[in-house]
């Protein structure tokens, strides 16, 4: 999420000289995303997001940018996974 400490810290660690980081929060954001090098993309997800919510955005990114790479599907922190399972997210 834009303004969330995880995103702010991640963006602060990145060398922006060869492109940029885009925060994509919704399917609509993914659909309207424009990038310079579509063949050179990687996504990661904030682990505090709902798995289902993130999956919709990731599916849209994968459809739009077929060469995009990302993290493993099972790469979610233990406490977040437990919380989401308990809450039914």
C-alpha positions as a Markdown table, in Angstrom:
| # | Residue | x | y | z |
|---|---|---|---|---|
| 1 | Unk | 0.0 | 0.0 | 0.0 |
| 2 | Unk | 1.2 | 3.5 | -0.8 |
| 3 | Unk | 2.6 | 5.1 | 2.3 |
| 4 | Unk | 2.9 | 1.8 | 4.2 |
| 5 | Unk | 6.3 | 1.5 | 6.0 |
| 6 | Unk | 7.2 | -1.7 | 4.0 |
| 7 | Unk | 6.7 | 0.1 | 0.7 |
| 8 | Unk | 8.4 | 3.3 | 1.8 |
| 9 | Unk | 11.4 | 1.4 | 3.1 |
| 10 | Unk | 11.6 | -0.8 | 0.0 |
| 11 | Unk | 11.5 | 2.1 | -2.4 |
| 12 | Unk | 14.1 | 3.9 | -0.3 |
| 13 | Unk | 16.6 | 1.0 | -0.8 |
| 14 | Unk | 16.3 | 1.0 | -4.6 |
| 15 | Unk | 18.6 | 2.6 | -7.0 |
| 16 | Unk | 16.2 | 4.4 | -9.4 |
| 17 | Unk | 18.8 | 5.2 | -12.0 |
| 18 | Unk | 17.8 | 2.2 | -14.2 |
| 19 | Unk | 14.0 | 2.4 | -14.0 |
| 20 | Unk | 11.6 | 2.6 | -11.1 |
| 21 | Unk | 9.3 | 1.0 | -8.6 |
| 22 | Unk | 5.6 | 1.2 | -9.1 |
| 23 | Unk | 3.2 | 0.6 | -6.3 |
| 24 | Unk | 0.2 | -1.3 | -7.8 |
| 25 | Unk | -2.6 | -1.6 | -5.4 |
| 26 | Unk | -5.6 | -2.6 | -7.6 |
| 27 | Unk | -6.4 | -4.4 | -10.8 |
| 28 | Unk | -7.2 | -1.0 | -12.3 |
| 29 | Unk | -3.6 | 0.2 | -11.3 |
| 30 | Unk | -2.2 | -2.9 | -13.0 |
| 31 | Unk | -4.3 | -2.3 | -16.2 |
| 32 | Unk | -3.1 | 1.3 | -16.5 |
| 33 | Unk | 0.5 | 0.6 | -15.6 |
| 34 | Unk | 3.0 | 1.8 | -18.2 |
| 35 | Unk | 6.7 | 0.8 | -18.0 |
| 36 | Unk | 9.8 | 1.4 | -20.1 |
| 37 | Unk | 11.1 | -2.2 | -20.2 |
| 38 | Unk | 8.2 | -4.7 | -20.1 |
| 39 | Unk | 10.6 | -7.6 | -20.7 |
| 40 | Unk | 12.5 | -6.7 | -17.5 |
| 41 | Unk | 9.9 | -6.7 | -14.8 |
| 42 | Unk | 9.6 | -8.3 | -11.3 |
| 43 | Unk | 6.9 | -8.1 | -8.8 |
| 44 | Unk | 6.7 | -8.7 | -5.1 |
| 45 | Unk | 3.8 | -8.3 | -2.7 |
| 46 | Unk | 3.5 | -6.8 | 0.7 |
| 47 | Unk | 3.0 | -9.8 | 3.0 |
| 48 | Unk | 0.3 | -7.9 | 5.0 |
| 49 | Unk | -2.1 | -8.0 | 2.0 |
| 50 | Unk | -4.9 | -10.5 | 1.6 |
| 51 | Unk | -3.7 | -13.4 | -0.5 |
| 52 | Unk | -6.9 | -13.2 | -2.7 |
| 53 | Unk | -6.5 | -9.5 | -3.2 |
| 54 | Unk | -2.9 | -9.8 | -4.2 |
| 55 | Unk | -3.7 | -12.7 | -6.5 |
| 56 | Unk | -6.1 | -10.6 | -8.6 |
| 57 | Unk | -3.5 | -7.9 | -9.1 |
| 58 | Unk | -0.7 | -10.4 | -9.8 |
| 59 | Unk | -2.9 | -12.3 | -12.3 |
| 60 | Unk | -3.6 | -9.0 | -14.1 |
| 61 | Unk | 0.1 | -8.2 | -14.2 |
| 62 | Unk | 1.0 | -11.6 | -15.6 |
| 63 | Unk | -1.7 | -11.3 | -18.3 |
| 64 | Unk | -0.5 | -7.8 | -19.3 |
| 65 | Unk | 3.3 | -8.5 | -19.0 |
| 66 | Unk | 3.8 | -12.1 | -19.9 |
| 67 | Unk | 7.5 | -12.1 | -19.1 |
| 68 | Unk | 7.1 | -10.7 | -15.6 |
| 69 | Unk | 8.7 | -12.6 | -12.8 |
| 70 | Unk | 7.8 | -12.7 | -9.1 |
| 71 | Unk | 8.2 | -14.4 | -5.8 |
| 72 | Unk | 7.2 | -18.0 | -5.1 |
| 73 | Unk | 3.5 | -18.4 | -4.4 |
| 74 | Unk | 4.3 | -20.0 | -1.0 |
| 75 | Unk | 6.6 | -17.1 | 0.0 |
| 76 | Unk | 4.5 | -15.5 | 2.7 |
| 77 | Unk | 5.5 | -14.8 | 6.3 |
| 78 | Unk | 4.2 | -17.4 | 8.8 |
| 79 | Unk | 2.3 | -14.9 | 11.0 |
| 80 | Unk | 0.5 | -13.3 | 8.1 |
| 81 | Unk | -0.5 | -16.7 | 6.7 |
| 82 | Unk | -1.9 | -17.7 | 10.1 |
| 83 | Unk | -3.8 | -14.5 | 10.5 |
| 84 | Unk | -5.3 | -14.7 | 7.1 |
| 85 | Unk | -6.3 | -18.4 | 7.6 |
| 86 | Unk | -7.9 | -17.5 | 11.0 |
| 87 | Unk | -9.8 | -14.5 | 9.5 |
| 88 | Unk | -10.8 | -16.4 | 6.4 |
| 89 | Unk | -9.0 | -14.0 | 4.0 |
